[in-house]
Amino acid sequence: MKPDQRARKWIAKKAKLGVRSYPVGTIAFYGPDHLRATKVAVGIVPAPQSEATILRRWFVETGDVRRSDTIFAEIAALLRGHGVHSIAMVDGILGCPHEEGIDYPEGGTCPYWAGRDRWTGELGKN
């Protein structure tokens, strides 16, 4: 197994165990639709009831960030470097990769994700 693939396996194993102790690494995927993730955001929460102290994002222009062994290796290095004990991660896409106030005006919404459930990708009932 390649070193980059070992990083993915380490992350998956830690995530499967759930949150057991702190610090906790959080991993969330975002995409222009519910099929392709173009952004991953990783945070490190040092203790219960605290905010993430480290936040880092990776982007891809083409393809799916969830398929990048290189990005997973960088994520694993970040998490290991900060002594993360647990990882909270979902495989699904949680919403738009664009950031309010940066990619579109405050109060705006991404056309695809407007009105969609972030967990299922389904449009809400009107």
C-alpha positions as CSV (number, residue, x, y, z in Angstrom):
1,M,0.0,0.0,0.0
2,K,1.3,3.5,-0.9
3,P,2.0,5.9,1.9
4,D,-0.8,8.3,0.6
5,Q,-3.2,5.4,0.8
6,R,-2.2,4.6,4.3
7,A,-3.2,8.1,5.3
8,R,-6.7,7.6,4.0
9,K,-6.9,4.2,5.9
10,W,-5.7,5.9,9.1
11,I,-8.3,8.7,8.8
12,A,-11.1,6.2,8.0
13,K,-10.2,4.0,11.0
14,K,-10.1,7.0,13.4
15,A,-13.5,8.3,12.0
16,K,-15.1,4.9,12.4
17,L,-14.2,4.8,16.1
18,G,-16.1,8.0,16.7
19,V,-15.2,10.8,19.1
20,R,-13.4,9.2,22.0
21,S,-11.1,12.0,23.3
22,Y,-9.7,15.4,22.5
23,P,-8.3,16.9,20.4
24,V,-10.8,16.1,17.7
25,G,-10.3,16.6,14.0
26,T,-13.3,17.4,11.9
27,I,-13.5,16.8,8.2
28,A,-16.4,18.1,6.0
29,F,-16.8,17.9,2.2
30,Y,-18.5,20.5,0.1
31,G,-19.4,20.5,-3.6
32,P,-21.4,22.3,-6.4
33,D,-23.9,19.4,-6.2
34,H,-24.5,16.3,-4.2
35,L,-22.3,14.1,-6.3
36,R,-18.9,15.8,-6.5
37,A,-16.8,17.3,-3.6
38,T,-14.5,20.1,-4.7
39,K,-13.6,21.4,-1.2
40,V,-12.7,19.7,2.1
41,A,-12.5,21.7,5.3
42,V,-10.6,20.3,8.3
43,G,-10.8,21.7,11.8
44,I,-9.2,20.8,15.1
45,V,-11.2,21.2,18.2
46,P,-8.8,21.0,21.2
47,A,-11.3,20.5,24.1
48,P,-15.0,20.0,24.8
49,Q,-17.1,23.2,24.5
50,S,-14.4,24.9,22.5
51,E,-14.2,26.3,18.9
52,A,-11.9,24.9,16.3
53,T,-8.4,26.4,16.8
54,I,-7.1,25.3,13.4
55,L,-9.0,25.4,10.1
56,R,-7.6,24.5,6.8
57,R,-9.2,24.0,3.4
58,W,-8.2,22.1,0.2
59,F,-9.8,22.6,-3.2
60,V,-9.8,20.9,-6.6
61,E,-10.9,22.4,-9.9
62,T,-11.7,19.1,-11.5
63,G,-12.5,15.7,-10.1
64,D,-13.5,14.9,-6.5
65,V,-11.4,15.9,-3.5
66,R,-12.5,12.6,-1.8
67,R,-10.5,10.7,-4.5
68,S,-7.2,12.6,-3.9
69,D,-4.6,10.5,-2.0
70,T,-2.3,13.5,-1.9
71,I,-4.9,15.7,-0.1
72,F,-5.7,12.9,2.4
73,A,-1.9,12.6,3.1
74,E,-1.8,16.3,3.8
75,I,-4.9,16.1,6.0
76,A,-3.4,13.1,8.0
77,A,-0.1,15.0,8.4
78,L,-2.0,18.1,9.8
79,L,-4.1,15.9,12.2
80,R,-1.1,13.9,13.4
81,G,0.9,17.1,13.8
82,H,-1.6,18.4,16.2
83,G,-2.0,15.2,18.2
84,V,-5.6,14.5,17.2
85,H,-7.1,11.5,19.1
86,S,-10.5,11.3,17.3
87,I,-11.9,12.2,13.9
88,A,-15.5,13.3,13.2
89,M,-16.2,12.9,9.4
90,V,-19.1,12.1,7.1
91,D,-18.6,10.8,3.6
92,G,-21.4,12.9,2.1
93,I,-21.3,16.4,0.8
94,L,-22.6,19.0,3.3
95,G,-23.3,21.9,1.0
96,C,-21.8,24.5,-1.4
97,P,-18.0,25.0,-1.6
98,H,-18.5,28.7,-1.9
99,E,-18.2,30.9,1.2
100,E,-20.7,33.6,2.0
101,G,-19.2,37.0,2.0
102,I,-16.2,35.7,-0.1
103,D,-17.7,34.0,-3.2
104,Y,-21.1,35.6,-3.0
105,P,-22.7,38.5,-1.0
106,E,-23.7,38.1,2.7
107,G,-27.2,36.7,2.9
108,G,-27.0,35.1,-0.6
109,T,-27.3,31.4,-1.4
110,C,-25.8,28.9,-3.9
111,P,-28.4,28.2,-6.6
112,Y,-28.0,24.4,-6.3
113,W,-28.0,24.1,-2.5
114,A,-30.7,26.7,-1.8
115,G,-33.6,24.8,-0.1
116,R,-31.8,21.5,0.0
117,D,-31.2,19.3,3.0
118,R,-27.5,19.2,3.7
119,W,-27.6,15.6,4.8
120,T,-29.6,14.1,2.0
121,G,-29.2,16.5,-0.9
122,E,-32.9,16.4,-1.4
123,L,-35.0,19.6,-2.0
124,G,-37.2,20.5,0.9
125,K,-40.9,20.4,0.7
126,N,-42.6,23.7,0.1
